Amino acid sequence: MSTTTMTYPDVTMGVQATLAAYTQALDAGRFDEVVATFTADGVFEIPDFGVFAQGGDAIRGYYAASTSELSMRHVLVNTLVTGWKDDEAETSSDLLVVQKGDAGWTVLMVGRYRDVLHHVGGSWLFQRRTLTFAN
């Protein structure tokens, strides 16, 4: 347990850094860096598609198998830290996945991440990252 009291801005800035590191690594295909944003027993899941990956090897394997080589960007917006205590924070972020084609960038999908992060070694890491898609 942390002995330092974190403020909302401290938590928000730390969480934003993790979200940016995750998203930029994902879009660049740097899956070891994606895994580094999770705790050792972290979980990534997409319940709508039956995806559940726990631990670094499973998470890396999922992304390596499912990530396209097409020019795509995952854009996170409206991130809100919905609560935090001690070394745990809960967040919600909207997701836009865009792809570059001959006519320019188009939106492929819209979703929402709900995250639980733990503060470990000075960084916020995903304990659970759940993605759902808008209907």
Backbone hydrogen bonds, N-H to C=O, Kabsch-Sander energy under -0.5 kcal/mol:
donor,donor_aa,acceptor,acceptor_aa,energy
6,M,4,T,-0.6
11,V,7,T,-2.5
12,T,8,Y,-2.9
13,M,9,P,-2.6
14,G,10,D,-2.1
15,V,11,V,-2.8
16,Q,12,T,-2.7
17,A,13,M,-1.9
18,T,14,G,-1.7
19,L,15,V,-2.6
20,A,16,Q,-2.5
21,A,17,A,-2.4
22,Y,18,T,-2.7
23,T,19,L,-2.6
24,Q,20,A,-2.7
25,A,21,A,-2.1
26,L,22,Y,-2.6
27,D,23,T,-2.5
28,A,24,Q,-1.2
29,G,25,A,-0.6
29,G,26,L,-1.3
30,R,25,A,-2.6
31,F,29,G,-1.3
33,E,30,R,-0.6
34,V,30,R,-1.6
35,V,31,F,-2.6
36,A,32,D,-1.6
37,T,34,V,-1.7
38,F,35,V,-2.1
39,T,126,F,-2.7
42,G,39,T,-2.0
43,V,127,Q,-1.7
44,F,53,A,-2.7
45,E,129,R,-2.6
46,I,51,V,-1.8
49,F,46,I,-1.8
50,G,46,I,-0.5
50,G,47,P,-1.1
51,V,46,I,-2.0
53,A,44,F,-2.8
55,G,42,G,-2.8
56,G,40,A,-0.7
59,I,55,G,-2.5
60,R,56,G,-2.8
61,G,57,D,-2.4
62,Y,58,A,-2.3
63,Y,59,I,-2.3
64,A,60,R,-2.7
65,A,61,G,-1.9
66,S,62,Y,-1.9
67,T,63,Y,-1.8
72,M,70,L,-0.9
73,R,98,V,-2.4
75,V,73,R,-0.6
75,V,96,L,-3.4
76,L,74,H,-0.6
77,V,94,D,-2.5
80,L,92,S,-2.6
82,T,80,L,-0.9
82,T,90,E,-1.9
83,G,90,E,-1.3
85,K,88,E,-2.3
88,E,85,K,-2.7
89,A,117,L,-2.5
90,E,83,G,-3.1
91,T,115,D,-2.3
92,S,80,L,-1.9
93,S,113,Y,-2.1
94,D,77,V,-2.8
95,L,111,G,-3.0
96,L,75,V,-2.3
97,V,109,M,-2.4
98,V,73,R,-2.6
98,V,96,L,-0.6
99,Q,106,T,-2.4
100,K,71,S,-2.6
101,G,99,Q,-0.6
101,G,104,G,-2.8
104,G,101,G,-1.6
106,T,99,Q,-2.2
108,L,97,V,-3.6
108,L,106,T,-0.5
109,M,97,V,-1.2
111,G,95,L,-2.4
112,R,132,T,-2.9
113,Y,93,S,-2.9
114,R,130,T,-2.5
115,D,91,T,-2.2
116,V,128,R,-2.5
117,L,89,A,-2.9
118,H,125,L,-2.9
119,H,87,D,-2.6
120,V,118,H,-0.8
120,V,123,S,-3.2
123,S,120,V,-2.0
125,L,118,H,-2.9
125,L,123,S,-0.6
126,F,37,T,-3.3
127,Q,116,V,-3.5
128,R,116,V,-2.0
129,R,43,V,-2.5
130,T,114,R,-2.5
131,L,45,E,-2.7
132,T,112,R,-2.3
134,A,110,V,-2.4
